[in-house]
Amino acid sequence: MEQKSKIYVAGHRGMVGSAILRLLQKKGYSNLIYKTSQELDLRNQDAVMSFFEQERPEYVFLAAAKVGGIYANNTYRADFLLDNLLIETNVIQASWKYQVKKLLFLGSSCIYPKYAPQPIPEEALLTGALEPTNEPYAIAKIAGIKLCENFRLQYGCNFISAMPTNLYGPNDNYDLQNSHVLPALIRKFHEAKIHHYDKVIVWGDGSPLREFLHVDDLAEACLFLMIHYDGLHHINVGSNSEISIKDLALLIKKILNYKGSIEFDTTKPNGTPRKLMDSSKILKLGWKPQIDLKTGIQSVYKDFQQHYNKIIQ
């Protein structure tokens, strides 16, 4: 991929897509194309085909998706399945039809079985039942992986897939009903602090173990894979460390200097008990994360504070 190559970043205003776009601009890639969802509805096949016919991108980062936390995934089940199937099907098919040189599809660690071996190797895919609360989203992402694999097998397309672990960073979603756990906790502790609440309520019992990766590290991994990886099978991208939800809450409480208590609501779901990715394959290729969790949360909280008034609108 040359710096003047025509590169399409799908989902450039989302957390992942915006991180990829920032990195490409920083690295001097100058021929970048992107559209907002209002300008181009990726669920509309005709619109996507027209866009690819007109623009003819050489490389595609497929970061566009309908995303959310446990509540959103479990509530809007049909929407998560249908929207993500449409997005990935349209973009991948158009990339094949208009001869994109290389495409990177971004999935999610929720593709793996609920009780997958830990750390989770890529080979665990389709070896067991999924976590019920996010099954529709996971099925859509699995379909995207298989589309990439089979366009490669049938047509020789250089389409690859990366499976990131739980992400956080700038442009995250802080809506308390639809966000993931880390941004939701940042907002809860921040609002408890500024409003002088005596406690913060955390969903579940605090026992689940989670792995977190700063989205800027993921962006570096995506560019690395676009340049260095051409394999048939998807590849995991994680931080190679994990933390319990309880300890995460305590860490955020400390970083924000919140003086109240933490209460765990055990009537709410825990989700998957443990989810640590085996990222040994990409680590052996030469990529590794650079941002530790404490440093990452500190930087994200500064960004959150700067945009708080816009976030709560």
C-alpha positions, 0 to 999 in steps of 0.5 A, a space after each residue: 500500500 503506497 502513500 498515494 494509494 486510494 484508501 476508503 475508510 468505512 465508518 470513519 466517524 466511529 471510534 475505530 474508523 476515526 482512529 484508523 483515519 487519524 493514523 493514516 493521515 499521520 503517516 502521510 497517506 494523502 488519498 483518503 476517501 470516506 463518507 458519513 452515514 447520511 452521505 452513504 447508507 452502507 445498508 443500501 446496496 445500490 448506493 454502495 455499488 454506485 460509490 465504488 463504481 465512482 470512487 474505485 478505492 484500491 484499499 478498504 478498511 471496513 470499520 463501519 458497524 452497528 455497535 453497542 453494549 450488553 443492553 443494546 445488543 440484547 434489546 435491538 437483536 434484529 437490528 444488530 443482525 440485519 444492519 451488520 449483515 447488510 453493511 458487510 455484505 454490500 461493502 465486501 461484494 462491491 470490493 470484489 466487483 470493483 477489484 479492490 486490491 486489499 480489504 481489512 474487515 474488523 470483527 469482534 471478540 464476541 464471535 467466540 463461544 461463551 465458554 471458549 478456552 482461555 486465552 481464546 485462539 483463532 481456532 475456537 471459532 464455531 466450536 461452541 454456543 455463543 453468549 446469548 446476549 450478543 448472539 445476533 451481533 456475533 453471528 453477523 461478524 462471523 458471516 463477515 469473516 466467512 465472506 472474506 475467507 470465501 471470496 478469497 477461496 473462490 475469487 482470489 480476493 486479498 480480503 483479511 479479517 482482524 478480531 479486536 478485543 474490547 476497545 476504548 478511546 476517543 469518540 467512544 459511546 458514553 450512552 449509559 444504555 448502549 455503551 460498553 462497560 469501560 466508557 459507561 463506568 467513566 461516565 458513571 464515576 464522573 457524574 457521581 463525582 460532580 453531583 456528589 453521589 455517595 455510590 456508583 452502581 455497577 452491573 453484575 457482580 464484578 467477577 467477569 474478566 475482560 481485556 481492553 485495548 486502546 483504539 490507537 493501538 488497534 489502528 496501528 495493528 490494522 495498518 500493520 496487517 494491511 501491509 504485512 498479513 495476507 492470510 486466509 484466516 482471521 487474526 486476533 488483536 488484543 492487549 495480552 492482559 486482563 482485569 476484572 470488572 471490579 478492579 476496573 471500577 476501582 481503577 477508574 474510581 482512583 483515576 477520577 479521584 471519586 470518594 464514594 462507594 461502589 455497589 454491584 447490581 447482581 440482578 443485571 447480567 455479567 455476560 461472558 465470564 472471561 474473555 482474553 484473546 490469544 494474540 500470539 499470532 500478530 505478536 509473532 508477526 511483529 506488532 505489539 500494543 504500546 498504551 497500558 490501561 491506566 495511561 489509556 484511561 487517563 487520556 480518555 478521561 481528559 478527552 471525555 471531560 472536554 466533550 462532556 457537554 456534547 456527550 450528555 446532549 
